Amino acid sequence: MKKKKNNSLIKSFYHAFVGIKTSFLEETKIIIHFSIMTLVIILGIVLSINFTEWMTCLILFSLVISFEMVNTAIEITLDACIPEINISVKKAKDISAGAVLIAAIISAIIGLMIFLPKIIAIIK
């Protein structure tokens, strides 16, 4: 049986928000990313980062969290379609997890480049 295509923009947004909510409720890694994001936001407020630094942080937040959500979707889909152990499934899951790791590492490096000089200036 073929599923009816969802053409409603409102329904599309609804399903997207359900996906975000599901990620928060069921995925520990998403909660970890959001916790780090919250700490960075607090630090940004305390250290009075500028507009460009805020934009950089926001882009990096969205990049890492979006990658994590896509990684989770890939893992769920592969587990549902091919529940038995499969080397190709393992490779796909490892590669998608690696994409998240790269985004997180580069985000952390950029975060250090933004925040470390401000912290050092306060300590001196």
C-alpha positions as CSV (number, residue, x, y, z in Angstrom):
1,M,0.0,0.0,0.0
2,K,1.4,3.4,-1.0
3,K,1.4,6.1,1.6
4,K,-0.3,9.4,0.8
5,K,2.2,12.2,0.4
6,N,2.0,14.9,3.0
7,N,1.5,18.2,1.2
8,S,0.6,20.4,4.1
9,L,3.3,22.9,5.1
10,I,1.8,23.0,8.6
11,K,1.9,19.2,8.9
12,S,5.6,19.3,7.7
13,F,6.5,21.7,10.5
14,Y,4.5,19.7,13.0
15,H,6.4,16.5,12.1
16,A,9.7,18.3,12.2
17,F,8.9,19.6,15.7
18,V,7.9,16.1,16.7
19,G,11.3,14.9,15.5
20,I,13.1,17.5,17.6
21,K,11.0,16.6,20.6
22,T,11.7,12.9,20.1
23,S,15.4,13.6,19.9
24,F,15.3,15.4,23.2
25,L,13.3,12.8,24.9
26,E,15.0,9.7,23.6
27,E,18.6,10.5,22.7
28,T,21.2,11.1,25.4
29,K,23.7,12.5,23.0
30,I,21.3,15.3,21.9
31,I,20.9,16.2,25.6
32,I,24.6,16.3,26.1
33,H,25.0,18.6,23.0
34,F,22.3,20.9,24.3
35,S,23.8,21.0,27.8
36,I,27.1,22.1,26.2
37,M,25.3,24.6,24.1
38,T,23.6,26.0,27.2
39,L,27.0,26.3,29.0
40,V,28.5,28.1,26.0
41,I,25.6,30.5,25.9
42,I,26.0,31.3,29.6
43,L,29.8,31.8,29.0
44,G,29.1,34.0,26.0
45,I,26.8,36.2,28.1
46,V,29.3,36.4,31.0
47,L,32.2,37.2,28.6
48,S,30.2,39.5,26.4
49,I,31.1,37.9,23.1
50,N,30.4,40.1,20.0
51,F,27.8,39.7,17.3
52,T,30.1,37.8,14.9
53,E,31.2,35.4,17.7
54,W,27.5,34.8,18.6
55,M,26.7,34.1,14.9
56,T,29.6,31.6,14.8
57,C,28.4,29.9,17.9
58,L,24.9,29.6,16.6
59,I,26.0,28.1,13.3
60,L,28.2,25.6,15.1
61,F,25.4,24.7,17.6
62,S,23.0,24.0,14.6
63,L,25.7,22.1,12.7
64,V,26.6,19.7,15.6
65,I,23.0,19.1,16.7
66,S,21.7,18.7,13.2
67,F,24.5,16.2,12.4
68,E,23.7,14.3,15.6
69,M,20.0,14.1,14.6
70,V,20.8,12.9,11.1
71,N,23.2,10.3,12.6
72,T,20.5,9.1,14.9
73,A,18.0,8.9,12.0
74,I,20.5,6.9,9.9
75,E,21.1,4.5,12.8
76,I,17.4,4.0,13.5
77,T,16.7,3.4,9.8
78,L,19.5,1.0,9.3
79,D,18.6,-1.0,12.5
80,A,14.9,-1.2,11.3
81,C,15.8,-2.2,7.8
82,I,18.7,-4.6,8.5
83,P,18.4,-5.8,12.1
84,E,21.1,-8.5,11.7
85,I,24.8,-7.8,12.0
86,N,26.0,-6.4,8.7
87,I,29.4,-4.9,7.9
88,S,28.0,-2.4,5.5
89,V,25.5,-1.2,8.1
90,K,28.4,-0.9,10.6
91,K,30.4,1.1,8.2
92,A,27.5,3.5,7.4
93,K,26.8,4.0,11.2
94,D,30.5,4.5,11.9
95,I,30.9,7.1,9.1
96,S,27.8,9.0,10.2
97,A,29.0,9.0,13.8
98,G,32.4,10.2,12.6
99,A,30.8,13.2,10.8
100,V,29.3,14.2,14.2
101,L,32.6,13.8,15.9
102,I,34.4,16.0,13.3
103,A,31.8,18.7,13.6
104,A,32.0,18.6,17.4
105,I,35.8,18.7,17.5
106,I,36.1,21.6,15.1
107,S,33.3,23.4,17.0
108,A,35.3,22.9,20.2
109,I,38.4,24.2,18.6
110,I,36.6,27.3,17.3
111,G,35.0,27.7,20.7
112,L,38.4,27.7,22.3
113,M,39.6,30.3,19.8
114,I,36.7,32.6,20.8
115,F,36.6,32.1,24.5
116,L,40.2,31.3,25.6
117,P,41.6,34.8,24.9
118,K,38.8,36.4,26.8
119,I,39.3,34.0,29.8
120,I,43.1,34.6,29.7
121,A,42.5,38.4,29.6
122,I,40.4,38.1,32.8
123,I,42.9,35.9,34.6
124,K,45.8,38.3,33.9
